[in-house]
Amino acid sequence: MILQKISIINYKNIKEATLGLSPKMNCFIGRNGVGKTNVLDAVYYLSFCRSAQNPVDSQVIRHGEEFFVLEGEYADGDAGGAPLHVYCGMKRGTKKHFKRDKKEYKRLSEHIGLIPLVVVSPSDTLLIEGGSEERRRLVDMVISQYDPAYIDALARYNKALMQRNSMLKMEDEPDGEVLRIWEEQMAEQGELIYRRRDAFVRELEPVFQRYYQDISSNKETVGLTYTSHCQRGPLLDVIQRDRQKDRAVGYSLHGVHRDDLDFTLGGHQMKREGSQGQNKTFVVALKLAQFDFLKRTCSKTTPLLLLDDIFDKLDAGRVEQIVRLVSGDGFGQIFITDTNREHLDKILGSCSYDYKIFHVEDGEVTEKDV
């Protein structure tokens, strides 16, 4: 998929910008805090119907303004350049409107996966340093882009989990039959979710290993494994086994909402052993493997790749390897932010492909000569 043109009005600190984009590489240069990441976040919003950084839609509207509008014109570079127009607009105090070729969606989930996208950003360190919910969110985001049934299963599971937790918090003893109904719903949907996650991680892991070794020049040994309560037996049995303990704490201790990915370096926990450069290499390799997976599953459409502040905390050798990887034929349109034009000029100087450079200053975006 190729984003040919994007129009941004009143999105975060960007008052107005209309950008014609390169089909290969788009670089956004500027100091920290001037709006580079906001441009990438607007691209992200048009794929996922929400901001990557702020789940509250009204808070992405520029201060002092009453609405925001995002529009993107796309061509499917893998299918002969079929055009696609995506629109999103919202006024304060009203719901947002999301349209594909001027037709509004009844459900936003219908849009997810149409424009597959992978983003690498500084916040990805939470995948290693944060709790298990960060790692589950990564897995769910990937699978949801190619499997609509998975989105529905997650919604049904979360509804059943919420109802069970509400009953567990009751002062009086909850109705056992009603509680069992919600537990059966959790088990049915949870086992479906587990099978999808397990298949995804099994396919992702060898690709991730290949990318990590390429970027690190085979200097370290890393691991990626999936753990789930479903691996302990039938999920309904696992959920019901500690019902009294769940009553005592007031929430469900077992289920796929507790699944996790284990990251290791040299056989030890990555969060304890990894340097900043190793941690960043790990998440970049993970995201590039995610890109590879989506390219093969999302209707054979090449995803967009967003690299936000990608070069920070990486040595020159690893930066060079990443640039070499993403410059290959396997990748499509790429968006990069950096604070240093000279840094990018050095990287792009030997490039034979098309690229554009944009300067960002206090929310204003201008194209620069290359």
Buried (B, 14 or more C-beta within 10 A) or exposed (E): BBBBEBBBBBBBBBBBBEBEBBBBBBBBBBEEEBBBBBBBBBBBBBBBBBBBBEEEBEEBBBEEEEBBBBBBBBBBBBEEEEEBEBBBBBBEEEEBEBBBEEEEEEEEBBBBBBBBBBBBBBBBBBBBEBEBEBBBEBBBBBBBBBBBEBBBBBEBBEBBBEBBBEBBEEEEEBEEEEBBBBBBBBBBBBBBBBEBBBEBBEBBBEBBBBBBBBBBEEEBEBBBEBEBBBEEEEBBEBBBBBBEEBBEEEEBBBBBBBBBBEBBBEEEEBBEBBEEBBBBBBBBBBBBBBBBBBBEBBEEBBBBBBBBBBBEBBEEEBBEBBBEBBBEEEBBBBBBBBBEBEEBEEBBEEEEEEBBBBBBEEBBBEEEEE
